[in-house]
Amino acid sequence: MKGAERVFPRSFIIVILLLEAIILAGGLVFHRVREERVLADARNELFAVARLKADQIGLWQRERLGDGGIIMESPFLVREAERLFAMGGNADPEPIRTILRRFRLYYGYSEILLLNREADPVLSMSGAPAAVCPEIRGAALRAMETRTPVFVDLHDAAAHGPACGVVSPLLLRRGEATDAVGALFLRIDPGEFLFPMIQAWPIPRRTAETLLVRREDDSVL
């Protein structure tokens, strides 16, 4: 006996295809909306973390400049520095070393250098003073000229690796005039606070990474 043939109407097939197309399109739209939402959430999170890091670095930098302001307004330290400059090798450096030793201990600086008016090192708290790099020399001359502490940006110190710091002018009042007799460089080891703070992420992320960059002409360093 010949089996009965079932014939699906063409309209039924068209409806099925349309339904499949609608389901596929809906899935693609849902996937696109979800992808955009995930990207927007990730973008907002990155902006929030960037603002947090920038605020933390700005606060930390202002605190370090504040340390330089304390030094700048210390008359006893300035007088001892001027005496040391005037007497040269005949001066006893222990009084100023005592002051700087306490400052280095309490504020956690890896090195303190005493610089004369030409920004040449005269005394080092960690040993014999070595020649300063161009970044420190330039900042010291600028600090003495502007009569204000200057932050020394991250740089590669040959003998110490990455470093940054603050240069504070040593100001001596002579009547109505204020004279810069020298400067102090407070070296900061970025591995102690700055680098860990940059690398820390506020929430758990397997691939999170933070980079500290600055613009130099048309490049990013």
Phi, psi and omega in degrees: 000135183285125181293146180287136179269133174262122181247120177280132177299146180300323180297324179294318178297319179297318180298315179301314180297320178297319178297317178298320179295319179295317179297316179297315180296318178298320178296319179295318178297316179299316179297319180295315180297317179296318179297316179295322179293318178297316179296320179296318178296318179295319179296316179295323178295318179296317178298318180296317179294320179298317178296319179298313181296317180298318179295319179295316180295319179298317178295315179299318180294318179296324177296319179293320176295328176296323175300319178296324177294324177297316179297317184300331184258021179260097185297323181295317179297318180296316180296320179294321178295317179297320178298318180295318178297318185290321185270345178062227183291347180275351183276148175274115184279356188297320179301316180285330176297322180298317179296311184290329178297318178293318180297317180295321181293313186284328185258353170077030177277141183284339180199149172228126179245134173265123183244143177275189184297334179271007181067026174269140181289134179247326183213140178233137180282344182258358181151204180294132181293135177253169179299139181274155180281165181302325181298316180290317180299314180297318179294322180294315179296322179292321180295318180291329180285319184271350181062038181211150178298147181232133178277131177266117185293166177306133178209167181262103176276123188305319185271347187233355184079202181301138181206160170210186181168192181227137173253125180245127177288148176258108189255131179242125179276128176236092184069238179273346184265156176237123185246135175272111183272345181173201181203161174241134173255123178257105183279136179248130173275108183296342178288345181282321183221312189298307182297312177300322180293322178293319185284337182291138179246134186294337178228154183297128176214132182287329186244014183291141178208139178240134179240138175257118185231161171217156181271133173231105185058242180256020181235166177242128182253000000 
